[in-house]
Amino acid sequence: MKAVIFNKKGSPEKLIYCEVDKPVPNDNEVLIKVHAVAANAADYRSMKMGIIPKRKIFGADIAGSVEFVGKNITNYKPGDEVMGDLSSFGFGGFAEYVTAPEKALIIKPAKILFEEGATLPMAASTALQALRDKGIIQKGQKVLIIGSSGGVGTFAVQLAKYFDAEVTGVCSSKNVQQTSSLGADYVIDYTKENFTNSDMRYNLILAINGNYPLSAYKKVLTPNGIYVMIGGSLSQIFKSLLFGWLMSFGSKKMRSLSAKANKNDLEFLAKLLEEGKIKPVIDQRYSLDKTADAMSYLSEGHSHGKVVIIME
Ligand SMILES: NC(=O)c1ccc[n+]([C@@H]2O[C@H](COP(=O)([O-])OP(=O)(O)OC[C@H]3O[C@@H](n4cnc5c(N)ncnc54)[C@H](OP(=O)(O)O)[C@@H]3O)[C@@H](O)[C@H]2O)c1
């Protein structure tokens, strides 16, 4: 089969499109013909840190059809359309075929396209877990989403509206219209305005991208507000991990999210998508042989929505 193999520790240009052996599922695995796979920061960050999957194939968020099932598989059969996050199961999605345990997968609703299904697992689950589990989002709350235009942010804006919050997105000029069209009540263009100087106070802040002092987030939180650190620059992540607990004294809370693949969450999100309550924003589509280009584009940090590899 064709696959994209990581060649050497370093940059996305080290990804090589080539012929490799088709994976063979064991008794507890499903063989999936991949139709679409979304690229994530987890792919290029693992690549940069030298955390390489066993088969040297990245790509976690897949949607495809079941080709073959191991003898202990009870929930899936050949022909089923599935989707899932394989980041805890060896990645392998930048390929024509991948194997996965059934616990990594859900049935893809027929109404959802493969490319749409591939956008959901990591990005939308991260947004959901940040808002619901870490942020304890409540109806009517004021929610500030910093980095509203990326893969995670575009879902976060829509999910926060689904939870009936009042949403303010932070993005650059070129994405203001997109954040508004996803339902944000207010949009702050970070190239023109610094939200940390504002008199507005927020019940919940999702720091998805950017790099601001923790004291600035704390300043714009309401007395019982919650700040959830999701991502951004490496220095932002380290600041939050190292000093976030110090800032949590008093009623304001500073929390970090480490999103986990969760079948129930993915089923919930797929249902929202099926019902038209959320919609994926696909910025770029690439063919499998152009995966290195896709990863380079994503790693620049300015995609507006998801980057998806579509199989021929
Ligand atoms: N904690 C977890 O479990 C978890 C899970 C998934 C992802 N993450 C992290 O979350 C982060 C975002 O992931 P993603 O998939 O959404 O990335 P992404 O799609 O690459 O995000 C790109 C977006 O970020 C925006 N952006 C860049 N700098 C910004 C700034 N200073 N202020 C506001 N927006 C800015 C860009 O908009 P402009 O072009 O307009 O600047 C672009 O639209 C990454 O750091 C990733 O590692 C964490």
Ligand as a Chemical Component Dictionary entry (heavy atoms), coordinates in Angstrom:
data_LIG
# 
_chem_comp.id                   LIG 
_chem_comp.type                 NON-POLYMER 
_chem_comp.pdbx_formal_charge   0 
_chem_comp.three_letter_code    LIG 
# 
loop_
_chem_comp_atom.comp_id 
_chem_comp_atom.atom_id 
_chem_comp_atom.alt_atom_id 
_chem_comp_atom.type_symbol 
_chem_comp_atom.charge 
_chem_comp_atom.model_Cartn_x 
_chem_comp_atom.model_Cartn_y 
_chem_comp_atom.model_Cartn_z 
_chem_comp_atom.pdbx_ordinal 
LIG N1  N1  N 0  -4.259 20.183 25.517 1  
LIG C1  C1  C 0  -4.661 19.293 24.621 2  
LIG O1  O1  O 0  -5.094 18.176 24.957 3  
LIG C2  C2  C 0  -4.593 19.659 23.146 4  
LIG C3  C3  C 0  -5.294 18.905 22.198 5  
LIG C4  C4  C 0  -5.267 19.321 20.854 6  
LIG C5  C5  C 0  -4.526 20.457 20.518 7  
LIG N2  N2  N 1  -3.821 21.106 21.469 8  
LIG C6  C6  C 0  -3.048 22.321 21.140 9  
LIG O2  O2  O 0  -3.961 23.353 20.804 10 
LIG C7  C7  C 0  -3.312 24.278 19.950 11 
LIG C8  C8  C 0  -4.219 24.601 18.805 12 
LIG O3  O3  O 0  -4.448 23.434 18.026 13 
LIG P1  P1  P 0  -5.207 23.619 16.652 14 
LIG O4  O4  O 0  -5.363 22.274 16.070 15 
LIG O5  O5  O -1 -6.409 24.468 16.815 16 
LIG O6  O6  O 0  -4.087 24.421 15.852 17 
LIG P2  P2  P 0  -4.184 25.179 14.493 18 
LIG O7  O7  O 0  -5.378 24.732 13.734 19 
LIG O8  O8  O 0  -2.856 25.068 13.843 20 
LIG O9  O9  O 0  -4.371 26.708 14.946 21 
LIG C9  C9  C 0  -4.121 27.689 14.009 22 
LIG C10 C10 C 0  -4.907 28.927 14.364 23 
LIG O10 O10 O 0  -4.346 29.555 15.509 24 
LIG C11 C11 C 0  -4.500 30.951 15.347 25 
LIG N3  N3  N 0  -3.505 31.732 16.089 26 
LIG C12 C12 C 0  -2.161 31.698 15.930 27 
LIG N4  N4  N 0  -1.590 32.592 16.775 28 
LIG C13 C13 C 0  -2.603 33.177 17.485 29 
LIG C14 C14 C 0  -2.676 34.177 18.503 30 
LIG N5  N5  N 0  -1.572 34.754 18.965 31 
LIG N6  N6  N 0  -3.872 34.518 18.991 32 
LIG C15 C15 C 0  -5.002 33.947 18.534 33 
LIG N7  N7  N 0  -5.014 33.015 17.552 34 
LIG C16 C16 C 0  -3.835 32.634 17.043 35 
LIG C17 C17 C 0  -4.298 31.146 13.867 36 
LIG O11 O11 O 0  -4.974 32.297 13.473 37 
LIG P3  P3  P 0  -4.184 33.496 12.761 38 
LIG O12 O12 O 0  -3.609 32.943 11.493 39 
LIG O13 O13 O 0  -5.259 34.474 12.557 40 
LIG O14 O14 O 0  -3.126 33.935 13.717 41 
LIG C18 C18 C 0  -4.907 29.905 13.239 42 
LIG O15 O15 O 0  -6.242 30.111 12.801 43 
LIG C19 C19 C 0  -1.967 23.655 19.567 44 
LIG O16 O16 O 0  -0.976 24.267 20.342 45 
LIG C20 C20 C 0  -2.132 22.201 19.958 46 
LIG O17 O17 O 0  -0.905 21.613 20.299 47 
LIG C21 C21 C 0  -3.847 20.739 22.767 48 
# 
loop_
_chem_comp_bond.comp_id 
_chem_comp_bond.atom_id_1 
_chem_comp_bond.atom_id_2 
_chem_comp_bond.value_order 
_chem_comp_bond.pdbx_ordinal 
LIG N1  C1  SING 1  
LIG C1  O1  DOUB 2  
LIG C1  C2  SING 3  
LIG C2  C3  SING 4  
LIG C2  C21 DOUB 5  
LIG C3  C4  DOUB 6  
LIG C4  C5  SING 7  
LIG C5  N2  DOUB 8  
LIG N2  C6  SING 9  
LIG N2  C21 SING 10 
LIG C6  O2  SING 11 
LIG C6  C20 SING 12 
LIG O2  C7  SING 13 
LIG C7  C8  SING 14 
LIG C7  C19 SING 15 
LIG C8  O3  SING 16 
LIG O3  P1  SING 17 
LIG P1  O4  DOUB 18 
LIG P1  O5  SING 19 
LIG P1  O6  SING 20 
LIG O6  P2  SING 21 
LIG P2  O7  DOUB 22 
LIG P2  O8  SING 23 
LIG P2  O9  SING 24 
LIG O9  C9  SING 25 
LIG C9  C10 SING 26 
LIG C10 O10 SING 27 
LIG C10 C18 SING 28 
LIG O10 C11 SING 29 
LIG C11 N3  SING 30 
LIG C11 C17 SING 31 
LIG N3  C12 SING 32 
LIG N3  C16 SING 33 
LIG C12 N4  DOUB 34 
LIG N4  C13 SING 35 
LIG C13 C14 SING 36 
LIG C13 C16 DOUB 37 
LIG C14 N5  SING 38 
LIG C14 N6  DOUB 39 
LIG N6  C15 SING 40 
LIG C15 N7  DOUB 41 
LIG N7  C16 SING 42 
LIG C17 O11 SING 43 
LIG C17 C18 SING 44 
LIG O11 P3  SING 45 
LIG P3  O12 DOUB 46 
LIG P3  O13 SING 47 
LIG P3  O14 SING 48 
LIG C18 O15 SING 49 
LIG C19 O16 SING 50 
LIG C19 C20 SING 51 
LIG C20 O17 SING 52 
# 
